Amino acid sequence: MENLRRTFPGTPPVEVLRGVGFTVRAGEIVGLLGVNGAGKTTLLKILSTLLLPSAGKAGVCGIDLAGHGHEARRHFSVVFGGDRGLYPRLSALDNIMFFGGLSGPRRNLRTRALAALAEVGLAERARSRVETFSKGMRQRLHLAVGLLNQPCLLMLDEPTIGLDLMEAERVRDTVARLARAGTAVVLTSHYPTDIDRLAGRVVLLDSGTVTHDLPIAEFRRQAGFTAEVRLSGPGVAPQDAAALLTDASVRIDQHEEGWKITFQVGAWDATVLSRLTEVVRRHPVADFDVASPGVEAVLRRLALNHG
């Protein structure tokens, strides 16, 4: 993408995209983030040839999307979240054969359909009606449809929406496997776990412009802290913890079953470790957990700064 712009007519006209540009390479998973109204949907519509840009250009595998959309569509697929868009009374194989016949070459279609079902773990349910499928299975079937043309670019919009933990992990595993095989992936999701688990890079849109384009590790550092520490124990919460951990952001919660302390460490050093050791020495700690900042922490901080 180079300097993509999109203006919708009105009084006054509304410029939704304002010079968006970035590249997604083979085997790379890019998390595309932004609040509602940031321009993500408009951008995906342009990349999927459903909408023309007002200015700028975009291409897939060297093929211009605006000028050669029909040819370009052979090289990418779009998969949306949710369980609609399938024919419930047809089998999984019949669904994928139908959509495959509409969207691409019919040569070896059945073989490719069965291979796509195997790729998403649905080979044994190929002849089962979709109406018997769970939400997660339907989402994996959507993904199988998207794999039929062996795309070099796969665009995923909320791929784990409404899925339970196990089904969401199956979808993530499939996406990661596709990327390792060389497929470029653009992933949009309101679930930070999807981005944390899959993306190697994050592109953040705000008011139609790219404000951040960073490797995932560098993006996480925008959270402003190195780690979040969580301590918990029985009885009454230690009120001296806030004084001991003076250089950290401390939150103390009291529950019926005990207490929990959460604080953020700006940087690990001897002073922080000494104060943390003092808390553990003075009070009975039943559980101790240290977590690196995730995408959600970064987005929360950016939202506060923006506000």
PyMOL commands that set and color helices and strands:
alter all, ss='L'
color gray80, all
select helices_A, chain A and resi 40-47+69-75+92-103+109-119+123-125+130-132+135-147+165-180+192-198+216-223+241-244+270-282+295-306
alter helices_A, ss='H'
color red, helices_A
select strands_A, chain A and resi 2-8+14-20+29-33+55-57+59-60+63-64+76-80+153-157+184-188+201-206+209-215+227-233+249-255+258-265+287-291
alter strands_A, ss='S'
color yellow, strands_A
deselect
rebuild
show_as cartoon
